Amino acid sequence: MNIIAISINHRTAPVEIREAVYLSNEEIKNLTQKIKDTLLSEGLVVTTCNRTEIYGIPANQSINHEEIQTALLNQKLVGGLKAEHFQYFSSANAIKHLFSVAAGIDSLLIGDNQIFKQVKDSFQTAEELNFSGFLMKRIFDSAVKAGRRAITETAISEGAVTVSYAAVQLIEKIFSHLNKKSALVIGAGETGEIAAKHLRERGIGNLTITNRTYERAEKLAENLSAKILPFANFKESLHEFDIVLSATSSNDLILTKDDVATAMKKRNYNSLVLMDIAIPRDIDPASKNIDYVFYNDIDSLNIIVQQNLAKRKEEIPKVEKIIEEELESFLSWLNSLEVAPTIKSLRDHFEAIRIEEFEKNKNRFSKEDQEKVEIITKKIINKILHTPTVELKKFSENVASSDEAAQKISILRELFGMNNKNEKEDEVEK
């Protein structure tokens, strides 16, 4: 199967580049519409804090990685982007990479199971845009299974498994007694919510939430026994907080260096921690140049990563084994959809039925008649299967899309119950 993928991630590019190519939901929709059918017959766009990736099956054999890359760059005009910022994957390697992402071993935080949900959400978006076809859906099922097994069968997700939790752990290294500190969480989305919960769990003294949508902030604040600050004027109260953790989906900075400098004067230059865990960033990185300001962004989380890395690395071989097993299972399924083994399976299937029925009823006939019945039933089976066999061979030779071929062959196998027992059990579980 000719599947290709391009990736910009924490291994290949600094945070400035990663945030520059980050795609909003609207941008994902626009990009999908541009590449759907023209470049990729079906595919998937994954964009998170630390990666932007495009997977897909080329619309024709001439489509390559560079054309997909160009489509992305036309969507996001990024200065300073270099060839080495990209990774390219093809065929089984592309599928294996997706499995590794879903299983959390390709994350900035090894074992971050937040990426598992993000990959699932990306597939949901692809489905809504009619961009996820027959093969990508099957790949998705296998990726989800690999991710779920990694979480449940290994300890890869123990410790700080989310960016939000890692941020809180880093805050704890700066302020040893959180119960005496006050924190402002900007953004009540999923990342902000998780960060706020971790702060509450770690015993933060005073917790305040601000969000553009007041109702969402109100709901989160109620759940966490926190205060609410109107987003329109939160900057005026910035000096009241020891910790500011920002996790919005804004495309622009919401706190400038001047905003932070003003707050520090009002604080009499008491220490202030700024934790920017948003992509794109919310807080001007130049704020770190202000005295007594401890500014951290996504890349600062490497400190926490190093502390947990040793334990998680011990689990990586176990996860890799799971990935190999799921990849082998997927490729075995894919190979079963080839025409030749399908024709053989079809004939074996009908022959098994013929033999079973013959054995059940042969005692009703004399020995001579038994031989005649066997010959007649074999001829009947051959005549029944002659046309489907011929058409399958023609279809294999003439079909323009391997995706279409695989889909129709899979339907044939399912219609006649030719899938193995394990596959059926997997389908029931899903």
Secondary structure, 3 states (H helix, E strand, C coil): CCCEEEEEECCCCCHHHHHHHCCCHHHHHHHHHHHECCCEEEEEEEEECCEEEEEEEECCCCCCHHHHHHHHHHHCCCCCCCHHHCEEEEHHHHHHHHHHHHCCCCCCCCCCCHHHHHHHHHHHHHHHCCCCCHHHHHHHHHHHHHHHHHHHHCCCCCCCCCHHHHHHHHHHHHCCCHHHCEEEEECCCHHHHHHHHHHHHCCCCEEEEECCCHHHHHHHHHHHCCEECCHHHHHHHHHHCCEEEECCCCCCCCECHHHHHHHHHHCCCCCEEEEECCCCCCECHHHHHCCCEEEECHHHHHHHHHHHHHHHHHHHHHHHHHHHHHHHHHHHHHHHCCHHHHHHHHHHHHHHHHHHHHHHHHHHCCHHHHHHHHHHHHHHHHHHHHHHHHHHHHHHHHCCCHHHHHHHHHHHHHHCCCCCHHHHHHHHHC
